[in-house]
Amino acid sequence: MTATQRSAPPTPTAAESGRGSYWITTFGCQMNKADSERMAGILESMGYREAQAELEADLVLYNTCTIRDNAEQKVYSYLGRQAQRKRTNPNLTLVVAGCVAQQEGESLLRRVPELDLVMGPQHANRLDVLLSQVEQGQQVVATEEHHILEDITTARRDSSICGWVNVIYGCNERCTYCVVPSVRGKEQSRLPEAIKLEMEGLAALGFKEITLLGQNIDAYGRDLPGITPEGRREHTLTDLLQFVHNVEGLERIRFATSHPRYFTERLIDACADLPKVCEHFHIPFQSGDDDVLKAMARGYTVDRYRRIIDRIRERMPDASISADVIVAFPGESDAQYRRTLDLIEEIGFDQVNTAAYSPRPNTPAANWPNQLSEAVKVERLREINALVERIARQRSARYAGRIEEVLVEGINPKDPNQVMGRTRTNRLTFFPAGRADGDQWQPGDLVDVRIEEVRAFSLSGAALR
């Protein structure tokens, strides 16, 4: 897990200053990044401006992740620095949001009494209301279960081309290693009309690509009413994709994160048939061994996972597949771990996010007696990472010499003479910023690029026009 920070914006005028400045640091997943964008939008609507630097901000917000222990511990390190700062600047507002906030609740205040606001993910859209309580002199903890009302806030987007749109909050799964259901709450699907309206608004602002987000996105609609004459649920991710596909101005649609339990042939066929839906699928498999999957309470077998991938490649042969995997789960034998390596080799993933098992509070697996040693975790992670990179490099080789459509997202931060963007299959691609007519390629341009250099996780090439 990583912490993401926005680059410093231009110095504001006095009229723009409003209440002061804010700084948001985001740890963890795409859901957290989307929540941070929304909270930034709320802060700016309240009159805050983005700070030049974290240690200069009048309000500091950490949007936290508890999936891995190292991300959680990093938060406490950051908080220690801000707590010390607040002792000399009592006007500093200090906020912890996200999953660590939900997990720890009031105990965070006991550990860091300088905090003003502790708020779980379900309360992100209520940031202004909670801050008004802080301004009245209260120390606020908002972690109670909360029904997420339709979101009318305007996100402050980090990109003007690619945007996130939440379609389902929470998770009803009970994977034995995962803390998400207890910190993000039960599944709550947004209505299709509200989702489409948000996408239309983004398209009107010039956004070209939307990623539909959910912790368990292909379970979308399970909590919404309605049964079709055929006897299936009226609202599914398949139906949602078909409903939003005609949003004018949008060029690409993606979705994440999928669960193999709910990934249907009907969904695969819709992705193949809808031109705007990109040929990239993020489907975590977590383990290549059925007994480990059963212990994880994942609800599918390795063979079921294989059938999903086979069907995707039958309909979309060039589709890229990415995944998540956990090694050294409690009780995982060497033979079981080897089956995970075999599955990675067999399927040929374009990318796999790897992690060694990390015991999380209030999860069943954390209390099991068959925990594996740190030495085993380190060695398995080292080996699997080497395999993942080798397979990714093999998958990248297929792009050499091909012409790929790339959506320009911006300037390469490491080389201002290049622009960067992604192929439909989600490969990061770099090419010269200058056009043949002397102008520069701009964010939002769709460019045909001949691929000249391939790497494990990125490509380089030259624009054809």
C-alpha positions as a Markdown table, in Angstrom:
| # | Residue | x | y | z |
|---|---|---|---|---|
| 1 | Met | 0.0 | 0.0 | 0.0 |
| 2 | Thr | 1.2 | 3.5 | -0.8 |
| 3 | Ala | 0.6 | 7.0 | 0.4 |
| 4 | Thr | -0.4 | 9.4 | -2.4 |
| 5 | Gln | 0.1 | 13.1 | -2.1 |
| 6 | Arg | -0.9 | 15.8 | -4.5 |
| 7 | Ser | 1.7 | 18.0 | -6.1 |
| 8 | Ala | 1.8 | 21.6 | -5.0 |
| 9 | Pro | -0.6 | 23.9 | -6.8 |
| 10 | Pro | 0.0 | 27.5 | -7.8 |
| 11 | Thr | 0.0 | 30.1 | -5.0 |
| 12 | Pro | -3.6 | 31.3 | -4.5 |
| 13 | Thr | -4.7 | 34.9 | -4.4 |
| 14 | Ala | -6.0 | 36.4 | -1.2 |
| 15 | Ala | -9.6 | 36.1 | -2.5 |
| 16 | Glu | -9.1 | 32.3 | -2.9 |
| 17 | Ser | -7.8 | 31.7 | 0.6 |
| 18 | Gly | -11.2 | 31.3 | 2.4 |
| 19 | Arg | -10.9 | 29.3 | 5.5 |
| 20 | Gly | -7.3 | 28.4 | 5.0 |
| 21 | Ser | -5.4 | 25.5 | 3.4 |
| 22 | Tyr | -5.9 | 21.7 | 3.4 |
| 23 | Trp | -3.7 | 18.7 | 2.7 |
| 24 | Ile | -4.9 | 15.2 | 2.1 |
| 25 | Thr | -2.7 | 12.1 | 2.1 |
| 26 | Thr | -4.3 | 9.0 | 0.8 |
| 27 | Phe | -3.2 | 5.4 | 1.7 |
| 28 | Gly | -4.4 | 2.3 | 0.0 |
| 29 | Cys | -6.9 | 1.4 | -2.7 |
| 30 | Gln | -8.8 | 3.2 | -5.5 |
| 31 | Met | -11.9 | 3.5 | -3.3 |
| 32 | Asn | -9.8 | 5.6 | -0.9 |
| 33 | Lys | -8.5 | 7.7 | -3.7 |
| 34 | Ala | -12.1 | 8.3 | -4.9 |
| 35 | Asp | -13.2 | 9.2 | -1.3 |
| 36 | Ser | -10.2 | 11.6 | -1.0 |
| 37 | Glu | -11.2 | 13.4 | -4.2 |
| 38 | Arg | -14.7 | 13.8 | -2.9 |
| 39 | Met | -13.5 | 15.1 | 0.5 |
| 40 | Ala | -11.2 | 17.5 | -1.3 |
| 41 | Gly | -14.3 | 18.8 | -3.2 |
| 42 | Ile | -16.2 | 19.3 | 0.0 |
| 43 | Leu | -13.3 | 21.2 | 1.6 |
| 44 | Glu | -13.0 | 23.5 | -1.4 |
| 45 | Ser | -16.7 | 24.1 | -1.4 |
| 46 | Met | -16.3 | 25.1 | 2.2 |
| 47 | Gly | -13.7 | 27.7 | 1.3 |
| 48 | Tyr | -10.5 | 25.8 | 1.9 |
| 49 | Arg | -7.7 | 25.9 | -0.7 |
| 50 | Glu | -5.1 | 23.2 | -1.3 |
| 51 | Ala | -1.9 | 23.7 | 0.6 |
| 52 | Gln | 1.6 | 24.1 | -0.9 |
| 53 | Ala | 3.0 | 21.6 | 1.6 |
| 54 | Glu | 1.8 | 19.2 | 4.3 |
| 55 | Leu | 3.5 | 21.0 | 7.1 |
| 56 | Glu | 2.0 | 24.4 | 6.1 |
| 57 | Ala | -1.6 | 23.2 | 5.9 |
| 58 | Asp | -4.3 | 24.5 | 8.3 |
| 59 | Leu | -6.2 | 21.3 | 8.0 |
| 60 | Val | -4.5 | 17.9 | 7.5 |
| 61 | Leu | -6.5 | 14.8 | 6.7 |
| 62 | Tyr | -5.1 | 11.3 | 6.5 |
| 63 | Asn | -7.4 | 8.9 | 4.5 |
| 64 | Thr | -6.2 | 5.6 | 5.9 |
| 65 | Cys | -6.0 | 1.9 | 4.9 |
| 66 | Thr | -5.9 | -1.1 | 7.2 |
| 67 | Ile | -5.5 | -3.9 | 4.7 |
| 68 | Arg | -1.8 | -4.2 | 5.5 |
| 69 | Asp | -0.1 | -3.5 | 8.8 |
| 70 | Asn | 2.7 | -1.5 | 7.2 |
| 71 | Ala | 0.1 | 1.0 | 5.8 |
| 72 | Glu | -1.5 | 1.3 | 9.3 |
| 73 | Gln | 1.8 | 1.9 | 11.1 |
| 74 | Lys | 2.8 | 4.6 | 8.5 |
| 75 | Val | -0.3 | 6.5 | 9.5 |
| 76 | Tyr | 0.8 | 6.6 | 13.1 |
| 77 | Ser | 4.2 | 7.9 | 12.1 |
| 78 | Tyr | 2.6 | 10.7 | 10.1 |
| 79 | Leu | 0.2 | 11.5 | 13.0 |
| 80 | Gly | 3.1 | 11.8 | 15.4 |
| 81 | Arg | 4.6 | 14.5 | 13.3 |
| 82 | Gln | 1.3 | 16.4 | 13.1 |
| 83 | Ala | 0.6 | 16.0 | 16.8 |
| 84 | Gln | 3.9 | 17.7 | 17.6 |
| 85 | Arg | 3.0 | 20.5 | 15.3 |
| 86 | Lys | -0.4 | 21.0 | 16.8 |
| 87 | Arg | 1.1 | 21.5 | 20.3 |
| 88 | Thr | 2.5 | 24.8 | 19.0 |
| 89 | Asn | -0.3 | 25.6 | 16.6 |
| 90 | Pro | -3.7 | 24.8 | 18.3 |
| 91 | Asn | -5.6 | 26.1 | 15.3 |
| 92 | Leu | -4.4 | 23.2 | 13.2 |
| 93 | Thr | -7.3 | 20.8 | 12.4 |
| 94 | Leu | -6.2 | 17.2 | 12.4 |
| 95 | Val | -8.5 | 14.5 | 10.8 |
| 96 | Val | -8.1 | 10.8 | 10.3 |
| 97 | Ala | -10.6 | 9.2 | 7.9 |
| 98 | Gly | -10.9 | 5.8 | 6.2 |
| 99 | Cys | -10.5 | 2.3 | 7.4 |
| 100 | Val | -8.0 | 2.8 | 10.3 |
| 101 | Ala | -10.4 | 5.4 | 11.7 |
| 102 | Gln | -13.3 | 3.0 | 11.5 |
| 103 | Gln | -11.3 | 0.2 | 13.0 |
| 104 | Glu | -9.8 | 2.1 | 15.9 |
| 105 | Gly | -12.6 | 4.6 | 16.6 |
| 106 | Glu | -12.3 | 6.3 | 20.0 |
| 107 | Ser | -9.1 | 4.4 | 20.8 |
| 108 | Leu | -7.4 | 6.7 | 18.2 |
| 109 | Leu | -8.2 | 9.7 | 20.4 |
| 110 | Arg | -6.6 | 8.0 | 23.4 |
| 111 | Arg | -3.5 | 7.3 | 21.4 |
| 112 | Val | -3.4 | 10.6 | 19.6 |
| 113 | Pro | -5.4 | 13.1 | 21.8 |
| 114 | Glu | -4.5 | 16.0 | 19.4 |
| 115 | Leu | -7.0 | 14.6 | 16.8 |
| 116 | Asp | -10.1 | 16.7 | 16.1 |
| 117 | Leu | -12.0 | 14.3 | 13.9 |
| 118 | Val | -12.0 | 10.5 | 13.4 |
| 119 | Met | -14.4 | 9.4 | 10.7 |
| 120 | Gly | -15.0 | 6.1 | 8.9 |
| 121 | Pro | -15.4 | 5.7 | 5.1 |
| 122 | Gln | -19.2 | 5.7 | 5.2 |
| 123 | His | -19.0 | 9.3 | 6.5 |
| 124 | Ala | -16.8 | 10.8 | 3.7 |
| 125 | Asn | -19.8 | 12.6 | 2.2 |
| 126 | Arg | -20.6 | 14.2 | 5.6 |
| 127 | Leu | -17.2 | 15.9 | 6.1 |
| 128 | Asp | -18.6 | 19.4 | 6.1 |
| 129 | Val | -21.2 | 18.5 | 8.8 |
| 130 | Leu | -18.6 | 16.8 | 11.0 |
| 131 | Leu | -16.1 | 19.7 | 10.6 |
| 132 | Ser | -18.9 | 22.2 | 11.7 |
| 133 | Gln | -19.1 | 20.2 | 14.9 |
| 134 | Val | -15.3 | 20.5 | 15.3 |
| 135 | Glu | -15.5 | 24.2 | 14.7 |
| 136 | Gln | -17.9 | 24.4 | 17.7 |
| 137 | Gly | -15.2 | 23.0 | 19.9 |
| 138 | Gln | -16.1 | 19.3 | 19.8 |
| 139 | Gln | -13.8 | 16.3 | 19.4 |
| 140 | Val | -15.7 | 14.1 | 17.0 |
| 141 | Val | -15.8 | 10.3 | 16.3 |
| 142 | Ala | -18.0 | 9.2 | 13.5 |
| 143 | Thr | -17.8 | 5.5 | 13.0 |
| 144 | Glu | -21.4 | 4.4 | 13.5 |
| 145 | Glu | -23.1 | 2.5 | 10.7 |
| 146 | His | -24.5 | 5.0 | 8.3 |
| 147 | His | -26.7 | 4.7 | 5.2 |
| 148 | Ile | -24.9 | 6.5 | 2.4 |
| 149 | Leu | -27.3 | 9.0 | 1.0 |
| 150 | Glu | -27.1 | 9.8 | -2.7 |
| 151 | Asp | -23.9 | 11.7 | -3.2 |
| 152 | Ile | -24.4 | 15.3 | -4.3 |
| 153 | Thr | -20.9 | 16.5 | -3.5 |
| 154 | Thr | -18.6 | 17.6 | -6.3 |
| 155 | Ala | -15.2 | 15.8 | -6.3 |
| 156 | Arg | -12.0 | 17.7 | -6.6 |
| 157 | Arg | -10.5 | 15.5 | -9.3 |
| 158 | Asp | -6.8 | 14.8 | -9.5 |
| 159 | Ser | -7.1 | 14.2 | -13.2 |
| 160 | Ser | -9.2 | 16.1 | -15.7 |
| 161 | Ile | -9.3 | 13.1 | -18.1 |
| 162 | Cys | -9.8 | 9.9 | -16.1 |
| 163 | Gly | -12.2 | 9.8 | -13.2 |
| 164 | Trp | -13.6 | 7.4 | -10.6 |
| 165 | Val | -17.3 | 6.9 | -10.0 |
| 166 | Asn | -18.4 | 4.8 | -7.0 |
| 167 | Val | -21.3 | 2.5 | -7.9 |
| 168 | Ile | -21.4 | 0.3 | -4.8 |
| 169 | Tyr | -20.1 | 0.9 | -1.2 |
| 170 | Gly | -19.2 | -1.7 | 1.4 |
| 171 | Cys | -18.8 | -5.5 | 1.1 |
| 172 | Asn | -20.9 | -8.4 | 2.3 |
| 173 | Glu | -18.2 | -11.0 | 1.9 |
| 174 | Arg | -16.6 | -12.6 | 4.9 |
| 175 | Cys | -13.1 | -13.5 | 3.7 |
| 176 | Thr | -11.3 | -14.7 | 6.8 |
| 177 | Tyr | -8.3 | -12.5 | 6.3 |
| 178 | Cys | -10.1 | -9.2 | 5.4 |
| 179 | Val | -11.1 | -6.3 | 7.5 |
| 180 | Val | -13.0 | -4.4 | 4.8 |
| 181 | Pro | -16.6 | -5.5 | 5.7 |
| 182 | Ser | -16.1 | -4.3 | 9.3 |
| 183 | Val | -14.7 | -0.9 | 8.3 |
| 184 | Arg | -16.6 | -0.1 | 5.1 |
| 185 | Gly | -20.0 | -1.6 | 6.1 |
| 186 | Lys | -22.6 | -3.5 | 4.2 |
| 187 | Glu | -23.1 | -3.3 | 0.5 |
| 188 | Gln | -25.0 | -0.2 | -0.7 |
| 189 | Ser | -25.6 | 0.1 | -4.4 |
| 190 | Arg | -26.3 | 3.5 | -6.0 |
| 191 | Leu | -29.2 | 3.8 | -8.3 |
| 192 | Pro | -28.3 | 3.5 | -12.0 |
| 193 | Glu | -29.8 | 6.9 | -12.8 |
| 194 | Ala | -27.6 | 8.7 | -10.2 |
| 195 | Ile | -24.5 | 6.9 | -11.5 |
| 196 | Lys | -25.3 | 7.9 | -15.1 |
| 197 | Leu | -26.0 | 11.5 | -14.1 |
| 198 | Glu | -22.5 | 11.7 | -12.4 |
| 199 | Met | -20.9 | 10.2 | -15.5 |
| 200 | Glu | -22.7 | 12.7 | -17.8 |
| 201 | Gly | -21.5 | 15.5 | -15.6 |
| 202 | Leu | -17.9 | 14.3 | -15.9 |
| 203 | Ala | -18.2 | 13.9 | -19.6 |
| 204 | Ala | -19.5 | 17.4 | -19.9 |
| 205 | Leu | -16.3 | 18.6 | -18.1 |
| 206 | Gly | -14.1 | 16.8 | -20.7 |
| 207 | Phe | -13.5 | 13.5 | -19.0 |
| 208 | Lys | -12.8 | 10.7 | -21.4 |
| 209 | Glu | -12.4 | 7.7 | -19.2 |
| 210 | Ile | -14.4 | 6.6 | -16.2 |
| 211 | Thr | -13.6 | 3.7 | -13.8 |
| 212 | Leu | -16.6 | 2.4 | -12.0 |
| 213 | Leu | -15.6 | 1.5 | -8.5 |
| 214 | Gly | -16.7 | -1.0 | -5.9 |
| 215 | Gln | -15.0 | -3.1 | -3.2 |
| 216 | Asn | -16.9 | -6.0 | -4.8 |
| 217 | Ile | -18.2 | -4.4 | -7.9 |
| 218 | Asp | -19.7 | -7.4 | -9.7 |
| 219 | Ala | -22.1 | -7.8 | -6.7 |
| 220 | Tyr | -23.6 | -4.5 | -7.8 |
| 221 | Gly | -27.4 | -4.3 | -7.4 |
| 222 | Arg | -27.9 | -7.2 | -5.0 |
| 223 | Asp | -29.4 | -4.8 | -2.5 |
| 224 | Leu | -31.7 | -3.1 | -5.0 |
| 225 | Pro | -35.3 | -4.2 | -5.6 |
| 226 | Gly | -36.6 | -5.7 | -8.8 |
| 227 | Ile | -36.7 | -9.1 | -10.6 |
| 228 | Thr | -36.9 | -9.4 | -14.4 |
| 229 | Pro | -39.5 | -11.6 | -16.2 |
| 230 | Glu | -36.6 | -14.1 | -16.8 |
| 231 | Gly | -36.2 | -14.4 | -13.0 |
| 232 | Arg | -32.9 | -12.7 | -12.5 |
| 233 | Arg | -32.1 | -9.5 | -10.6 |
| 234 | Glu | -33.1 | -6.4 | -12.4 |
| 235 | His | -30.0 | -4.5 | -11.4 |
| 236 | Thr | -26.6 | -6.1 | -12.1 |
| 237 | Leu | -23.2 | -4.8 | -13.2 |
| 238 | Thr | -24.0 | -6.1 | -16.7 |
| 239 | Asp | -27.2 | -4.0 | -16.8 |
| 240 | Leu | -25.4 | -1.0 | -15.4 |
| 241 | Leu | -22.7 | -1.1 | -18.1 |
| 242 | Gln | -25.4 | -1.3 | -20.8 |
| 243 | Phe | -27.3 | 1.6 | -19.2 |
| 244 | Val | -24.3 | 4.0 | -19.0 |
| 245 | His | -22.5 | 3.0 | -22.2 |
| 246 | Asn | -24.1 | 5.7 | -24.3 |
| 247 | Val | -22.9 | 8.6 | -22.2 |
| 248 | Glu | -21.9 | 11.1 | -24.8 |
| 249 | Gly | -18.3 | 12.2 | -24.8 |
| 250 | Leu | -16.9 | 9.3 | -22.9 |
| 251 | Glu | -14.4 | 7.1 | -24.8 |
| 252 | Arg | -13.6 | 4.4 | -22.3 |
| 253 | Ile | -15.2 | 2.6 | -19.3 |
| 254 | Arg | -13.4 | 0.4 | -16.8 |
| 255 | Phe | -14.5 | -1.3 | -13.6 |
| 256 | Ala | -12.8 | -2.7 | -10.5 |
| 257 | Thr | -12.5 | -4.7 | -8.3 |
| 258 | Ser | -14.2 | -7.9 | -9.3 |
| 259 | His | -14.9 | -11.0 | -7.3 |
| 260 | Pro | -14.7 | -14.4 | -9.1 |
| 261 | Arg | -17.9 | -15.6 | -7.3 |
| 262 | Tyr | -20.0 | -13.1 | -9.2 |
| 263 | Phe | -18.2 | -12.8 | -12.5 |
| 264 | Thr | -20.7 | -14.2 | -15.0 |
| 265 | Glu | -20.7 | -15.2 | -18.6 |
| 266 | Arg | -23.3 | -12.6 | -19.2 |
| 267 | Leu | -21.0 | -9.9 | -17.9 |
| 268 | Ile | -18.1 | -11.1 | -20.0 |
| 269 | Asp | -20.3 | -11.1 | -23.1 |
| 270 | Ala | -21.4 | -7.5 | -22.4 |
| 271 | Cys | -17.8 | -6.4 | -22.0 |
| 272 | Ala | -17.0 | -7.9 | -25.4 |
| 273 | Asp | -20.0 | -6.4 | -27.1 |
| 274 | Leu | -19.9 | -2.8 | -25.6 |
| 275 | Pro | -17.2 | -0.9 | -27.5 |
| 276 | Lys | -16.4 | 1.6 | -24.7 |
| 277 | Val | -15.7 | -1.1 | -22.1 |
| 278 | Cys | -11.9 | -1.7 | -22.1 |
| 279 | Glu | -10.4 | -5.1 | -22.4 |
| 280 | His | -8.8 | -5.1 | -19.0 |
| 281 | Phe | -10.1 | -7.1 | -16.0 |
| 282 | His | -8.8 | -7.0 | -12.4 |
| 283 | Ile | -10.0 | -10.3 | -10.8 |
| 284 | Pro | -8.1 | -11.3 | -7.6 |
| 285 | Phe | -7.6 | -15.0 | -7.2 |
| 286 | Gln | -5.7 | -14.8 | -3.9 |
| 287 | Ser | -4.5 | -18.5 | -4.0 |
| 288 | Gly | -4.0 | -21.2 | -6.5 |
| 289 | Asp | -5.0 | -23.9 | -4.0 |
| 290 | Asp | -8.6 | -24.9 | -3.4 |
| 291 | Asp | -8.0 | -25.8 | 0.3 |
| 292 | Val | -6.5 | -22.4 | 0.9 |
| 293 | Leu | -9.3 | -20.7 | -0.9 |
| 294 | Lys | -11.8 | -22.6 | 1.3 |
| 295 | Ala | -9.9 | -21.5 | 4.4 |
| 296 | Met | -10.0 | -17.9 | 3.1 |
| 297 | Ala | -13.8 | -18.3 | 2.6 |
| 298 | Arg | -13.5 | -17.0 | -1.0 |
| 299 | Gly | -16.4 | -19.0 | -2.3 |
| 300 | Tyr | -14.9 | -20.4 | -5.6 |
| 301 | Thr | -12.4 | -22.9 | -6.8 |
| 302 | Val | -9.4 | -22.6 | -8.9 |
| 303 | Asp | -11.2 | -24.4 | -11.7 |
| 304 | Arg | -14.0 | -21.8 | -11.5 |
| 305 | Tyr | -11.4 | -19.1 | -11.8 |
| 306 | Arg | -9.8 | -20.7 | -14.8 |
| 307 | Arg | -13.2 | -20.9 | -16.6 |
| 308 | Ile | -13.7 | -17.2 | -16.1 |
| 309 | Ile | -10.3 | -16.4 | -17.7 |
| 310 | Asp | -10.9 | -18.9 | -20.5 |
| 311 | Arg | -14.3 | -17.3 | -21.3 |
| 312 | Ile | -12.7 | -13.8 | -21.3 |
| 313 | Arg | -10.0 | -14.9 | -23.7 |
| 314 | Glu | -12.5 | -16.7 | -25.9 |
| 315 | Arg | -14.4 | -13.5 | -26.4 |
| 316 | Met | -11.5 | -11.0 | -26.1 |
| 317 | Pro | -8.3 | -12.8 | -27.0 |
| 318 | Asp | -6.0 | -9.8 | -26.3 |
| 319 | Ala | -7.6 | -8.8 | -23.0 |
| 320 | Ser | -5.2 | -8.1 | -20.1 |
| 321 | Ile | -5.8 | -9.8 | -16.8 |
| 322 | Ser | -4.5 | -8.5 | -13.5 |
| 323 | Ala | -5.1 | -9.9 | -10.0 |
| 324 | Asp | -4.2 | -9.9 | -6.3 |
| 325 | Val | -2.6 | -12.8 | -4.5 |
| 326 | Ile | -1.7 | -13.5 | -0.8 |
| 327 | Val | 1.2 | -15.7 | 0.1 |
| 328 | Ala | 2.0 | -17.4 | 3.4 |
| 329 | Phe | -1.7 | -17.5 | 4.5 |
| 330 | Pro | -2.0 | -19.4 | 7.8 |
| 331 | Gly | -1.3 | -23.1 | 7.3 |
| 332 | Glu | -0.3 | -22.7 | 3.6 |
| 333 | Ser | 2.1 | -25.5 | 2.8 |
| 334 | Asp | 5.0 | -25.3 | 0.4 |
| 335 | Ala | 3.0 | -27.5 | -2.0 |
| 336 | Gln | 0.0 | -25.2 | -1.8 |
| 337 | Tyr | 2.1 | -22.1 | -2.4 |
| 338 | Arg | 3.7 | -23.9 | -5.4 |
| 339 | Arg | 0.2 | -24.3 | -6.9 |
| 340 | Thr | -0.2 | -20.5 | -6.7 |
| 341 | Leu | 3.0 | -20.1 | -8.7 |
| 342 | Asp | 1.8 | -22.7 | -11.2 |
| 343 | Leu | -1.5 | -20.8 | -11.7 |
| 344 | Ile | 0.4 | -17.5 | -12.4 |
| 345 | Glu | 2.5 | -19.3 | -15.0 |
| 346 | Glu | -0.5 | -21.1 | -16.5 |
| 347 | Ile | -2.7 | -18.0 | -16.9 |
| 348 | Gly | -0.1 | -15.5 | -17.8 |
| 349 | Phe | -1.2 | -12.4 | -15.9 |
| 350 | Asp | -0.3 | -9.0 | -17.2 |
| 351 | Gln | 0.1 | -7.8 | -13.6 |
| 352 | Val | -0.3 | -9.3 | -10.1 |
| 353 | Asn | -0.4 | -7.3 | -6.9 |
| 354 | Thr | 1.3 | -9.5 | -4.3 |
| 355 | Ala | 1.3 | -9.4 | -0.6 |
| 356 | Ala | 2.4 | -11.6 | 2.3 |
| 357 | Tyr | -0.4 | -12.4 | 4.7 |
| 358 | Ser | -0.8 | -9.8 | 7.4 |
| 359 | Pro | -3.0 | -10.5 | 10.5 |
| 360 | Arg | -5.7 | -7.9 | 10.8 |
| 361 | Pro | -7.7 | -7.0 | 13.8 |
| 362 | Asn | -11.1 | -8.7 | 14.2 |
| 363 | Thr | -10.6 | -11.2 | 11.4 |
| 364 | Pro | -10.8 | -15.0 | 12.1 |
| 365 | Ala | -7.5 | -15.9 | 10.5 |
| 366 | Ala | -5.6 | -13.5 | 12.8 |
| 367 | Asn | -6.3 | -15.8 | 15.7 |
| 368 | Trp | -5.4 | -19.1 | 14.1 |
| 369 | Pro | -2.5 | -21.0 | 15.6 |
| 370 | Asn | -0.9 | -22.0 | 12.3 |
| 371 | Gln | 0.7 | -18.6 | 11.4 |
| 372 | Leu | 3.8 | -18.8 | 9.2 |
| 373 | Ser | 7.1 | -17.2 | 10.1 |
| 374 | Glu | 8.2 | -13.8 | 8.7 |
| 375 | Ala | 11.1 | -15.6 | 7.1 |
| 376 | Val | 8.8 | -17.8 | 5.1 |
| 377 | Lys | 6.7 | -14.7 | 4.1 |
| 378 | Val | 9.8 | -12.8 | 2.9 |
| 379 | Glu | 11.1 | -15.7 | 0.9 |
| 380 | Arg | 7.8 | -16.6 | -0.8 |
| 381 | Leu | 7.1 | -12.9 | -1.6 |
| 382 | Arg | 10.6 | -12.6 | -3.1 |
| 383 | Glu | 10.1 | -15.6 | -5.3 |
| 384 | Ile | 6.6 | -14.8 | -6.4 |
| 385 | Asn | 7.5 | -11.2 | -7.3 |
| 386 | Ala | 10.3 | -12.4 | -9.5 |
| 387 | Leu | 7.8 | -14.7 | -11.3 |
| 388 | Val | 5.2 | -12.0 | -11.7 |
| 389 | Glu | 7.7 | -9.7 | -13.3 |
| 390 | Arg | 9.0 | -12.4 | -15.7 |
| 391 | Ile | 5.4 | -13.3 | -16.8 |
| 392 | Ala | 4.5 | -9.6 | -17.2 |
| 393 | Arg | 7.6 | -9.1 | -19.4 |
| 394 | Gln | 6.5 | -12.1 | -21.5 |
| 395 | Arg | 3.0 | -10.6 | -21.8 |
| 396 | Ser | 4.4 | -7.2 | -22.8 |
| 397 | Ala | 6.4 | -8.7 | -25.6 |
| 398 | Arg | 3.2 | -9.1 | -27.7 |
| 399 | Tyr | 3.0 | -5.3 | -28.0 |
| 400 | Ala | 6.3 | -4.9 | -29.8 |
| 401 | Gly | 5.7 | -3.4 | -33.3 |
| 402 | Arg | 2.0 | -3.2 | -32.7 |
| 403 | Ile | -0.1 | 0.0 | -33.1 |
| 404 | Glu | -2.0 | 0.7 | -29.9 |
| 405 | Glu | -4.6 | 3.4 | -29.2 |
| 406 | Val | -3.4 | 5.4 | -26.2 |
| 407 | Leu | -5.4 | 8.0 | -24.2 |
| 408 | Val | -3.1 | 10.8 | -23.2 |
| 409 | Glu | -3.3 | 11.5 | -19.5 |
| 410 | Gly | -0.5 | 14.1 | -19.1 |
| 411 | Ile | 3.2 | 14.8 | -19.2 |
| 412 | Asn | 5.7 | 12.1 | -18.1 |
| 413 | Pro | 6.8 | 13.5 | -14.7 |
| 414 | Lys | 10.3 | 12.1 | -15.4 |
| 415 | Asp | 10.7 | 13.5 | -18.9 |
| 416 | Pro | 8.8 | 16.7 | -19.9 |
| 417 | Asn | 9.5 | 15.8 | -23.6 |
| 418 | Gln | 7.2 | 12.8 | -23.3 |
| 419 | Val | 3.5 | 12.4 | -22.7 |
| 420 | Met | 2.0 | 9.3 | -21.0 |
| 421 | Gly | -1.2 | 7.4 | -21.2 |
| 422 | Arg | -2.7 | 4.0 | -21.2 |
| 423 | Thr | -3.7 | 1.5 | -23.8 |
| 424 | Arg | -7.2 | 0.0 | -23.7 |
| 425 | Thr | -5.6 | -3.0 | -22.0 |
| 426 | Asn | -4.2 | -0.6 | -19.3 |
| 427 | Arg | -0.5 | -0.7 | -20.2 |
| 428 | Leu | 1.2 | 2.6 | -19.3 |
| 429 | Thr | 2.7 | 4.0 | -22.5 |
| 430 | Phe | 5.1 | 6.8 | -23.1 |
| 431 | Phe | 5.8 | 8.7 | -26.4 |
| 432 | Pro | 7.2 | 12.1 | -27.6 |
| 433 | Ala | 5.0 | 15.0 | -26.6 |
| 434 | Gly | 5.6 | 16.8 | -30.0 |
| 435 | Arg | 3.2 | 16.3 | -32.9 |
| 436 | Ala | 4.2 | 16.3 | -36.5 |
| 437 | Asp | 2.5 | 19.7 | -37.0 |
| 438 | Gly | 4.6 | 21.3 | -34.3 |
| 439 | Asp | 2.0 | 21.3 | -31.6 |
| 440 | Gln | 1.9 | 19.2 | -28.5 |
| 441 | Trp | -0.3 | 16.2 | -27.7 |
| 442 | Gln | -2.8 | 17.2 | -25.0 |
| 443 | Pro | -4.5 | 15.3 | -22.2 |
| 444 | Gly | -7.6 | 13.7 | -23.6 |
| 445 | Asp | -6.1 | 13.0 | -27.1 |
| 446 | Leu | -6.6 | 9.5 | -28.4 |
| 447 | Val | -3.4 | 8.7 | -30.3 |
| 448 | Asp | -2.3 | 5.7 | -32.4 |
| 449 | Val | 1.2 | 4.7 | -31.1 |
| 450 | Arg | 3.6 | 2.3 | -32.7 |
| 451 | Ile | 5.2 | 0.3 | -29.8 |
| 452 | Glu | 9.0 | 0.3 | -30.1 |
| 453 | Glu | 10.1 | -0.7 | -26.6 |
| 454 | Val | 8.5 | -3.1 | -24.1 |
| 455 | Arg | 9.1 | -3.5 | -20.4 |
| 456 | Ala | 7.4 | -5.6 | -17.8 |
| 457 | Phe | 4.8 | -3.0 | -16.8 |
| 458 | Ser | 5.1 | -0.2 | -19.4 |
| 459 | Leu | 5.7 | 0.5 | -23.1 |
| 460 | Ser | 7.3 | 3.3 | -25.2 |
| 461 | Gly | 6.7 | 4.2 | -28.8 |
| 462 | Ala | 6.0 | 6.9 | -31.4 |
| 463 | Ala | 2.8 | 8.5 | -32.5 |
| 464 | Leu | 1.7 | 7.8 | -36.0 |
| 465 | Arg | 0.1 | 11.2 | -36.6 |
